[in-house]
Structure formats: C-alpha cells, structure tokens
Amino acid sequence: MKIGIDTLFESPAFPTGATGYMINLLRCLAALDRENEYFIFVSDANRHLYDVRQENFQYVTGWASNERRVARIATQQLQTPRLVRKYDISVFNSPGNTAPLLLPCKSVLTIKTMHHYHFPADIGWQRTLFRRTMVYLSAQRANLIIANSISNRNDIIHFLKVPAERVIIIHEAVDRRRFRCDLEPDEVAKKLRGKRVVPPYILNVSSIWPYKNQMKLVEAYASLVQTHHIPHQLVLVGAGDEPRYVAEVHRTVNALGLEARVRFTGYLPHSEIVPLYYGADVFVYPSLFETFGLTLLEAMACGTPVISSDRSSLPEILGDGGLLVNPEEASEIADAMLRVISDTKLRSELVRRGARRVDDFSWEKTAIQTRDAYLNAANGSAQGMPSSIAADLPSDSRRSSHGL
C-alpha cells in the first residue's frame, strides 16, 4: 500500500514539538514497516530534518513549508492533491490539523490543537477563522481522525460534530535518546553558564501566550521570593508569540523588582533545552489548556520533578508522575513549588514516579498504532478506538475528561 505523509505544516527555522513528532514517527515507522511504501511530502527548506533512508521511503518535494505560510497553504491545497494522484497514493496523513480538501484518496487527519475554540482571542480572529473553517472541513472529509489525548478527542467530537467512531486516540511520546537523566554534570554546568542560568532555578518551557499562563507563574514566584526568600532563579524558555502578552509579562517582572532573577532565554532548540531540564529543581507548567503536554514527559525523562496545571489533557498525561495545581491560583502554584524545592524526600519521590510514568509512552507504540490507523482507513475498517489502542492507554488516562 502507498501511504502519503505531510510534513509541511511547521517552519523548519523554528523546530517545535510537532517537528519532533514527525521525526520520531517516521524513524519508528521505518523500523517497523518495510512492506508498505511511504511518500513523505517535504519542501526544499525542511527536507534536511527528515533523514530516513530506506527503499520503501520516498520524498516528494512541494513548493513550500511553513516558513512561507501562504505558499504552504497553496502547496497543501493545490499541489498536494495532484502529487497524490501522480504517485497513486492510497491513504494520506495530514498531521498538522488541516488536510487538502480535494484529496483523491482516503484521508487520515491528525488534530493536535483546539485552541481556536477555547482561546480564540489569544490567537487572533484571522487565525481563528482560518482554523475553525479548515479544521472543520478537513475533519468532515477525513476517513479517520487521530487525537493525541482523551481530552482532545472529546473536544473534536463536540466542536467538529464528527461521529465518535471516526476519532481514535494515539498518544505521543518523548525521544528518550535525547531527553534523559544521565548527562555529565560538568557539561550541564557549562551549558547553563552559556545561557546565563544560575542554579538553583525553577523552569518553565513554553511559547509565551496568555493561555500558557506565565503571568500566574511569575506572581507565584514573586510571593516565594518575598515571603520565603528562596534563592532560586526563574527561567522561562520559549519564543514570544504574542507581543502584547510578552510585554505584559516583562512589565510585571520589572514592577515586582525581579528583572535580575527572571531569565528569559527566548526560543531554544531541543539540544539546548535538555541541560536546562536536567539542572532544574522543578519544572512548572501552569497552562490553562493543552491537547497533550509533551513538555511534562520531557521534564520527567530528564529526572526533573513536575508541577502541572490540572486542566484539559494535562492530568491525563502526568498521571501520578507529578503534582497538580489550579493554574488560576498563584498561591496554590507557590505552595506546590515551595514543597518541592524544600523537601528533598518529596523531590526524590516525584523523580521516581516521573521516570515510571514516562515509560508508559513510547514512539514505537505510537508508530505501530499510527501504521494500523493508516491500514484501517485505507481498508475502510476504522471502528473508532481499536481495542488494541484502548488497551494500551495508561489506566488513569481512560478516566480523565478534563477541559470539556
């Protein structure tokens, strides 16, 4: 069978977790499947990111990926259907939330964002309108939809009005070759100095958006500095995607007199984030909404205790691997941070539980389930969540329905 997979939806200049998803998915698909033919749709700009070299993998070059957004949309909607027909592809996977609407084959759509329904003001009316229109139309066209969490699946069914039997859950995973807890301390110390990060510190890794809730984290941190005189630096890693909110966070930091203690690193590639995870006393993620929450797994894989919001998919992914807090209560975030940084026994317990939790997720499992989804869609036999996928979900994930 011929399977097409789109990689054009991310900018190669700023690789994100979505890029890591594609790299690891393709790597594991190649390892498990030498029978089906895979056609990977790339651009000249992003081709270097995908290095699978195998007889049953071919690369199809389109006009543009997301370094040129309008050209990327034109590539997906106008050029891709012609190329799918040219190569006689049987099923096409669109992992970036929207799919070509004129595909001449079966469609598998992967939806990993529903922010345009929960926080439309944060992403602007133009992007909201585009996403609501294109994600909806793509979902109606899809033979099978992959959600990355129970919370996300419930949102897809509710907002996009698609039959439940067409939406399955396949969790993402973390690259254990990169995110690990056996780094050399001297090398970590060198990397931290290069980023002007001074231990001990509290870490947050996230793009800076209002729904990511860095403001409450700053308020919680300020209360610990003022009341408990903690020595920790606060390190915020991530690009500023919403200028007004970024400016507001910076103003708040300055107004609280914390400009010397809060370190904004901006965007960093994964290779530079790993030492920051490893060296942190605690990773704090007070996001108001996530469809998966990959950074929780990254932190736990690096042996870092985790404090997470109790919203949407985050309790499902964290399980018992960390502490959950109400992200709208700065005092609750502060109390959890103080517990972790002051209690070595608790910190050790969270590291142990986090390591165990990460083992529930693997790219090999993700690839097997995704390959099976392609086959089911091509054969017209998708039956909602296959029993094999449901059985593989961590037990606490089946109970979670946060964020509806």
NORRAKA-V585323 format. One record per residue. N is the residue number from 1. PSI is psi in whole degrees, 0 to 359 (999 if undefined). NEAR is the number of other ideal C-beta (glycine too) atoms within 8 Angstrom. D_FIRST is the distance of its C-alpha to the first C-alpha in whole Angstrom. Layout:
N;PSI;NEAR;D_FIRST
N;PSI;NEAR;D_FIRST
This chain:
1;146;9;0
2;123;11;4
3;126;15;6
4;141;16;10
5;128;13;13
6;133;14;17
7;10;14;20
8;353;16;22
9;352;14;24
10;155;15;26
11;124;7;29
12;342;14;29
13;336;5;33
14;74;8;33
15;134;9;30
16;189;7;30
17;330;8;29
18;324;11;26
19;317;11;25
20;323;12;25
21;312;11;23
22;317;14;20
23;313;11;21
24;323;12;21
25;313;13;18
26;319;14;16
27;315;10;19
28;327;12;18
29;320;12;14
30;323;12;14
31;329;8;17
32;343;9;15
33;107;10;11
34;7;6;11
35;311;4;8
36;155;10;5
37;134;8;6
38;131;14;8
39;109;13;11
40;117;14;14
41;114;12;16
42;177;14;20
43;169;15;23
44;328;6;26
45;328;9;28
46;358;14;25
47;324;10;23
48;342;6;26
49;339;11;25
50;107;13;21
51;20;5;22
52;124;9;18
53;102;4;18
54;149;7;16
55;325;4;14
56;13;9;10
57;125;11;12
58;153;8;13
59;130;9;16
60;120;11;17
61;124;7;20
62;181;14;22
63;315;8;25
64;153;13;26
65;198;17;26
66;8;11;28
67;339;11;31
68;94;8;32
69;313;6;31
70;318;6;31
71;324;9;30
72;316;16;27
73;318;8;27
74;321;11;27
75;312;15;24
76;318;16;22
77;331;10;23
78;313;8;24
79;319;10;22
80;313;15;18
81;324;12;18
82;320;8;18
83;324;11;16
84;317;14;13
85;319;9;14
86;317;6;15
87;5;11;11
88;47;6;10
89;140;12;8
90;320;9;7
91;139;16;8
92;127;17;11
93;124;13;13
94;99;16;17
95;3;13;19
96;32;11;22
97;333;13;24
98;154;11;23
99;158;13;20
100;129;11;20
101;345;8;22
102;30;6;20
103;133;12;17
104;29;6;15
105;181;10;12
106;148;10;12
107;129;15;14
108;119;16;14
109;128;16;18
110;120;12;20
111;119;14;24
112;13;12;26
113;135;8;29
114;24;11;31
115;333;10;34
116;349;13;35
117;323;8;36
118;323;10;38
119;60;12;40
120;326;9;39
121;330;6;43
122;329;11;42
123;359;11;39
124;152;7;41
125;328;6;40
126;312;6;38
127;322;9;35
128;314;11;36
129;315;8;36
130;311;8;33
131;316;13;31
132;322;10;32
133;307;8;31
134;322;10;28
135;319;13;27
136;310;9;28
137;321;9;26
138;319;15;23
139;321;13;23
140;327;8;24
141;335;10;21
142;141;13;18
143;332;10;16
144;139;13;17
145;132;14;19
146;122;14;20
147;152;14;23
148;6;13;25
149;164;15;28
150;317;14;30
151;315;15;32
152;319;16;29
153;316;12;28
154;320;10;31
155;317;14;32
156;314;15;28
157;319;12;29
158;308;8;33
159;326;8;33
160;355;10;30
161;46;5;30
162;151;12;27
163;138;6;26
164;327;7;26
165;349;7;24
166;1;11;21
167;117;15;22
168;163;14;21
169;124;15;23
170;112;12;21
171;152;13;24
172;185;11;24
173;187;11;26
174;144;11;28
175;100;11;28
176;345;9;30
177;330;4;31
178;310;8;32
179;106;12;34
180;170;10;36
181;25;8;40
182;36;3;41
183;158;11;42
184;121;5;45
185;321;6;48
186;322;6;50
187;321;9;46
188;314;12;46
189;321;9;50
190;316;8;49
191;320;11;46
192;318;13;48
193;321;8;51
194;335;6;49
195;6;11;48
196;40;6;51
197;127;13;50
198;116;6;53
199;153;8;53
200;155;7;53
201;158;14;51
202;136;14;49
203;141;14;45
204;129;14;43
205;114;13;40
206;147;13;39
207;153;8;38
208;100;14;42
209;157;12;42
210;318;10;44
211;345;11;42
212;342;11;41
213;32;12;45
214;333;12;46
215;315;11;50
216;326;13;50
217;317;14;49
218;317;15;52
219;318;10;54
220;317;14;54
221;317;14;54
222;320;10;57
223;325;11;59
224;322;13;58
225;316;11;60
226;322;6;63
227;319;6;63
228;357;6;62
229;43;6;62
230;147;8;59
231;358;4;59
232;143;10;55
233;153;12;53
234;123;14;51
235;120;14;48
236;114;14;45
237;123;12;42
238;156;13;40
239;151;8;40
240;94;10;42
241;347;7;40
242;97;10;43
243;319;6;46
244;319;6;49
245;319;13;47
246;315;11;47
247;322;8;51
248;319;9;52
249;316;13;51
250;319;9;53
251;319;8;56
252;316;11;56
253;315;11;56
254;319;9;58
255;329;6;60
256;2;8;60
257;31;5;61
258;10;13;58
259;334;7;57
260;350;3;58
261;348;8;56
262;122;12;53
263;117;12;50
264;114;6;48
265;343;11;45
266;191;8;43
267;136;6;39
268;141;10;39
269;162;7;35
270;322;11;34
271;333;6;36
272;346;10;39
273;328;12;39
274;311;13;38
275;328;12;42
276;319;18;43
277;309;15;41
278;321;12;43
279;352;11;46
280;146;13;46
281;329;11;49
282;144;14;47
283;127;15;44
284;128;13;44
285;87;16;42
286;32;15;43
287;145;14;41
288;344;12;41
289;131;11;38
290;143;10;34
291;343;15;31
292;296;12;30
293;55;13;33
294;329;10;31
295;335;11;35
296;314;16;36
297;321;15;33
298;314;13;34
299;314;16;38
300;323;15;38
301;334;13;36
302;7;13;39
303;29;9;41
304;131;14;43
305;146;14;44
306;135;17;42
307;127;16;44
308;154;15;42
309;153;15;42
310;24;10;42
311;158;11;40
312;234;12;37
313;350;17;34
314;318;17;36
315;325;12;38
316;317;13;34
317;320;13;33
318;325;14;37
319;229;11;37
320;18;6;41
321;355;13;40
322;193;13;42
323;140;11;45
324;141;10;44
325;160;13;47
326;115;7;47
327;349;13;46
328;0;5;49
329;102;9;52
330;325;9;53
331;325;8;55
332;321;9;53
333;316;16;50
334;316;12;54
335;317;8;55
336;318;12;51
337;317;15;51
338;320;11;55
339;314;10;54
340;316;15;51
341;343;13;53
342;351;5;56
343;98;8;55
344;327;5;54
345;316;6;53
346;318;10;51
347;316;13;49
348;321;8;48
349;319;8;47
350;322;14;45
351;316;11;43
352;313;8;43
353;324;11;41
354;318;16;39
355;321;12;38
356;321;9;37
357;319;14;35
358;328;13;33
359;343;7;32
360;348;7;30
361;133;11;28
362;147;8;25
363;331;11;22
364;316;9;21
365;317;11;21
366;316;16;20
367;318;13;16
368;313;9;16
369;324;13;16
370;316;13;14
371;317;12;11
372;325;11;12
373;319;14;13
374;313;14;10
375;318;9;8
376;316;12;12
377;317;14;12
378;325;11;9
379;358;6;10
380;29;7;14
381;16;5;15
382;130;12;16
383;54;6;20
384;225;9;22
385;108;8;22
386;147;11;21
387;328;6;23
388;323;8;22
389;315;13;22
390;321;10;25
391;332;6;27
392;349;7;26
393;137;11;28
394;141;8;31
395;321;6;34
396;338;10;36
397;328;13;33
398;339;9;32
399;342;6;36
400;135;11;36
401;41;8;36
402;153;12;38
403;14;10;38
404;999;7;38
